[in-house]
Amino acid sequence: VQLVESGGGLVQPGGSLRLSCAASGRTLSILRMGWFRQTPGKEREFVAYIAWSGGNTYYADSVKGRFTISRDNAKITVFLQMNSLKPEDTAIYFCAAALIPSGAFSYWGRGTQVTVSS
C-alpha cells in the first residue's frame, strides 16, 4: 500500500487545516487508517484512526473535540480536519494503514509538516 499525504502548512493558533491521505495498491486489505505525528527528539505519537469497515473512530485525548478523522471509501482517502489548532500541534503528520490480517500500522506515508505559529 502506498500512502500520499497533503494539506499541511502554516496556520495561526486557533486556525484550521485539513489533511488528506490517498491510498493505492492493496487497498482491499485495509483494516484501518490513521494519523500519527512526530516532533524532533520525540517519539511518533498516535493522533486518530478510523476503521475502514464501519467507520468507528478513535482519538488521542490531546485532540478530542478539536480533530475529526473521516474517510472517502470510493477514493480510498482519509482526512484529518484539525480545528482550534495550538502551537503544540506543530509536528510532521504521518498517514498510516493497517492491513488484514496483521492489524498493525505497518504502511506509512512520508509525512506533511503542520506548523501552528503566530
Secondary structure, DSSP 8 states (H G I E B T S, - for coil): -EEEEE--EEE-TT--EEEEEEEESSGGGEEEEEEEEE-TTS--EEEEEEETTT--EEE-TTTTTTEEEEEETTTTEEEEEE-S--GGG-EEEEEEEEETTT-SEEEE---EEEEE--
